[in-house]
Amino acid sequence: MNYSEKKYLIVGPSWVGDMVMAQSLFIDIKRREPNAQIDVLAPAWTAAMVDRMPQVSQLIVGNFNHGKLSLGERVRLGKSLRENSYSNAIVLPNSLKSALVPAMAKIPRRTGFLGEQRWGLLNDIRRLNKQKLPMTVQRFVALGLTKGSTPRAVETIPAPKLEVRTEQVKSVLTANKLSADSPILAVCPGAEFGASKQWPARHFAECAKHYLAKGWQVWLLGSENDLDVCRQINELSAAKCTVLAGKTSLPDAVDLISQASLVLSNDSGLMHIAAALQIPLVAVYGSTDPGHTPPLSDNHLVARLGLECSPCFKRDCPLQHLDCLNKLTPASVLELANQL
């Protein structure tokens, strides 16, 4: 098939951070195949990310029940997509259910890693070599290359770059009675993965107080699930921060982060958004590995102790002390921020 005729359906990940990293694949495809069309199948909550990616033609929403097969819904959606005449499907998640829609859509080439024994659903199956492809973004980009291709070196992979529109930014600032006239520290203290990725509220508060004393604004961002920790940070900072958690949508958060002078974040979706907006960023890592899912920008530094017990990749500390985060001092994080 001629490159100009290629039409991709890419089954995207459900995690916000992974969806941001998936943009590297989209950019890489468009660089090689400028006339290719890329549609993305993903949950509605990632729509904010896809909307900011000019490489993507359209988002196809697949709001299946989390953790369930939803076989009937996937079959119906797949059949409805047959009329789109996709030439290629790339399935980024490794689950069996994520490969169902492209198979039902009868897309000629369906590419993905072996995952949950997906023989028959995929017909261009790759075996994942974690040593050769240690980073998530490398794995995503590899699926866009011809089978057997030499893995791309990290430095040759395009970084995600989300687009921000001036009018949308102005609207979000006005709606939340905010101004970007003075420097802004954006703090992102949540992490959907669990407590083992969350730096203590008291540590975030120490950093917030440091910048408040310098005349900066401090915005506390996150979902409704992060409201409690944001309130804690604000209380420990003499209630001088602006708590935005639970008050803003994900698209709003993208626009607000774009106005920050500095972002301080756990390893989370908002961290990847900040990196894709090229905002100076200090990323705090505890139970996870910056070698696996690092911020993809040239304007960040990683705060991490690198204890013998980390990364453990557990949702809660198996040793019940969380030293990887508790012993990471605000002073050391502020030192990194000063370097930026």
Secondary structure by P-SEA (a helix, b strand, c coil): cccccbbbbccccccaaaaaaaaaaaaaaaaacccbbbbbbccccaaaaaaacccccccccccccccccaaaaaaaaaaaaccccccbbbbcccccccaaaaaaacccbbbbcccccccccccbbbbbcccccccaaaaaaaaacccccccccccccccbbbbbbaaaaaaaaaaaccccccbbbbbbccccccccccccaaaaaaaaaaaaaabbbbbbbbcccaaaaaaaaaaaaccccccccccccaaaaaaaaaaccbbbbcccaaaaaaaaaccbbbbbbccccccccccccccccccccccccccccccccccccccccccccaaaaaaaaaac
